[in-house]
Amino acid sequence: MDAAHFVFAPFLGYLWCFARLFIKAPSGRKRFNVLGALDAITHEMITITNTGYINSYSVCQLLIKLSDKYCDFPISIVLDNARYQKCKLVQNTAKLLNIDLLFLPPYSPNLNLIERMWKFVKKKCLYSKYYSDFEAFSKSILQCLAETSGDYKKELDSLLALNFQSFSKSQIITG
């Protein structure tokens, strides 16, 4: 589980030219926030979206949504140490819903699969794309997220593989 904050602004892919060239770009800095939980096996996304802020209430909403969808299964969620995810409200709600919260070590986004998903969404929806209005922008992001277990499944199967490097002997070097 993690949040992404997509900004309605230009995301240039590659740009190189000899002459001055004007490129259409949206103005403003309106944000489309997505709090998502990624099923590590099926790559299905469950999301809560807004244009304001992601906070502890948003996290609780997502926990309730997950509990309703997977009520017959044990639920464990891997998440980072964002303050709004570690607060008492979220921990009490998770306990009430019988959801295990597994917090990653600080500064280790590489261990959270959903970070790869956010990068994929930006690549598919934002880089080198122009949207005339915020509605089209947010609709494109939602459509991409809806296709994670559909049209994009084959691409995501290799990107979201559960291959993590592990070490049998760890050695701490001081110095």
C-alpha positions as CSV (number, residue, x, y, z in Angstrom):
1,M,0.0,0.0,0.0
2,D,1.2,3.5,-0.8
3,A,0.0,6.8,-2.1
4,A,1.0,8.6,-5.4
5,H,0.4,12.2,-6.1
6,F,0.0,12.8,-9.8
7,V,0.4,16.5,-10.7
8,F,-1.4,18.0,-13.7
9,A,1.7,19.5,-15.2
10,P,4.0,18.7,-18.1
11,F,6.0,15.5,-17.9
12,L,8.5,15.6,-20.8
13,G,9.9,12.4,-22.1
14,Y,12.7,13.3,-24.5
15,L,13.2,16.7,-26.0
16,W,16.0,17.8,-28.2
17,C,16.0,20.1,-31.2
18,F,18.0,22.9,-32.9
19,A,15.1,25.3,-33.2
20,R,12.8,26.7,-30.5
21,L,9.7,24.6,-30.3
22,F,6.7,25.3,-28.2
23,I,5.0,22.3,-26.7
24,K,1.4,22.3,-25.4
25,A,1.4,21.8,-21.6
26,P,-1.3,22.1,-19.0
27,S,-1.1,25.0,-16.6
28,G,-1.6,24.9,-12.9
29,R,-0.5,22.4,-10.3
30,K,-3.7,20.5,-9.5
31,R,-3.0,17.1,-7.9
32,F,-4.8,13.8,-8.4
33,N,-4.0,11.7,-5.3
34,V,-4.3,7.9,-5.4
35,L,-4.0,5.7,-2.3
36,G,-3.7,2.2,-3.6
37,A,-3.2,-1.4,-2.4
38,L,-1.7,-3.8,-4.9
39,D,-2.4,-7.5,-4.8
40,A,1.1,-9.0,-5.2
41,I,-0.2,-12.1,-7.0
42,T,-3.0,-10.9,-9.3
43,H,-1.8,-7.3,-9.7
44,E,-5.3,-6.0,-9.0
45,M,-5.4,-2.5,-7.6
46,I,-7.9,-1.3,-4.9
47,T,-7.8,2.5,-4.7
48,I,-9.1,5.6,-3.0
49,T,-8.7,8.8,-4.9
50,N,-9.1,12.5,-4.2
51,T,-7.9,15.9,-5.2
52,G,-7.2,17.1,-1.7
53,Y,-4.9,15.3,0.7
54,I,-4.2,11.7,1.6
55,N,-4.4,11.3,5.4
56,S,-5.2,8.7,8.0
57,Y,-8.9,8.8,7.2
58,S,-8.1,7.9,3.6
59,V,-6.0,5.0,4.8
60,C,-8.9,3.8,7.0
61,Q,-11.3,4.0,4.1
62,L,-9.0,1.8,2.0
63,L,-8.6,-0.7,4.9
64,I,-12.4,-1.0,5.1
65,K,-12.6,-1.4,1.3
66,L,-10.0,-4.2,1.4
67,S,-11.7,-5.8,4.4
68,D,-15.1,-5.9,2.5
69,K,-13.5,-7.3,-0.7
70,Y,-11.3,-9.9,1.0
71,C,-13.4,-10.7,4.1
72,D,-12.8,-14.5,3.8
73,F,-9.0,-14.2,3.6
74,P,-6.3,-13.1,6.0
75,I,-5.0,-9.7,4.9
76,S,-1.4,-8.5,5.4
77,I,-0.4,-5.1,4.1
78,V,3.1,-4.0,3.4
79,L,3.5,-0.2,3.7
80,D,6.1,2.5,4.4
81,N,6.5,4.6,7.4
82,A,4.4,7.6,6.4
83,R,3.1,9.3,9.5
84,Y,-0.5,9.1,8.4
85,Q,-0.1,5.3,8.0
86,K,1.5,4.7,11.4
87,C,-0.9,6.7,13.6
88,K,-3.1,5.1,16.2
89,L,-6.3,5.6,14.2
90,V,-5.0,3.5,11.4
91,Q,-3.5,0.8,13.7
92,N,-6.7,0.5,15.7
93,T,-8.8,0.3,12.5
94,A,-6.5,-2.4,11.2
95,K,-6.7,-4.3,14.4
96,L,-10.6,-4.1,14.4
97,L,-10.7,-5.4,10.8
98,N,-8.1,-8.1,11.5
99,I,-5.6,-6.7,9.1
100,D,-1.8,-7.1,9.7
101,L,0.2,-4.0,9.0
102,L,3.9,-4.8,8.0
103,F,6.0,-1.6,8.0
104,L,9.1,-1.5,5.8
105,P,12.4,-0.3,7.1
106,P,12.9,3.5,6.6
107,Y,14.3,4.6,3.2
108,S,13.6,1.3,1.4
109,P,11.0,2.0,-1.4
110,N,12.7,-0.7,-3.5
111,L,11.0,-3.3,-1.2
112,N,7.5,-2.0,-1.9
113,L,6.1,-3.4,-5.1
114,I,3.6,-0.6,-5.5
115,E,6.4,1.9,-6.1
116,R,7.1,0.0,-9.4
117,M,3.4,0.3,-10.2
118,W,3.5,4.1,-9.8
119,K,6.5,4.3,-12.1
120,F,4.6,2.2,-14.6
121,V,1.5,4.4,-14.5
122,K,3.6,7.6,-14.9
123,K,5.3,6.0,-18.0
124,K,2.0,4.9,-19.5
125,C,-0.1,8.0,-18.7
126,L,2.1,11.0,-18.1
127,Y,5.4,11.1,-19.9
128,S,5.2,13.0,-23.2
129,K,1.4,13.2,-23.1
130,Y,-0.8,16.2,-23.2
131,Y,-4.2,16.4,-21.6
132,S,-6.4,19.3,-22.3
133,D,-8.2,19.2,-18.9
134,F,-7.8,17.7,-15.5
135,E,-10.8,15.4,-16.1
136,A,-9.0,13.6,-19.0
137,F,-5.8,13.5,-17.0
138,S,-7.4,11.8,-14.0
139,K,-9.5,9.5,-16.2
140,S,-6.4,8.3,-18.0
141,I,-4.7,7.4,-14.6
142,L,-7.8,5.5,-13.4
143,Q,-8.1,3.6,-16.7
144,C,-4.5,2.5,-16.5
145,L,-5.0,1.3,-12.9
146,A,-8.1,-0.6,-13.9
147,E,-6.2,-2.5,-16.5
148,T,-3.5,-3.8,-14.3
149,S,-4.9,-7.3,-14.2
150,G,-6.3,-6.9,-17.8
151,D,-4.5,-5.4,-20.8
152,Y,-1.3,-4.6,-18.9
153,K,-1.0,-8.0,-17.1
154,K,1.7,-9.4,-19.3
155,E,3.9,-6.3,-18.9
156,L,3.3,-6.1,-15.2
157,D,4.0,-9.8,-14.6
158,S,7.8,-9.3,-15.1
159,L,7.9,-5.8,-13.6
160,L,6.1,-6.8,-10.4
161,A,7.8,-10.1,-9.9
162,L,8.4,-11.1,-6.3
163,N,12.2,-11.4,-6.9
164,F,14.1,-9.7,-4.2
165,Q,17.8,-10.0,-3.5
166,S,18.5,-11.7,-0.2
167,F,21.8,-12.2,1.6
168,S,22.5,-15.3,3.6
169,K,25.3,-13.6,5.6
170,S,25.2,-10.0,6.2
171,Q,28.3,-8.1,7.2
172,I,28.4,-4.7,8.7
173,I,31.4,-2.6,7.8
174,T,32.3,0.2,10.2
175,G,34.6,2.9,9.5
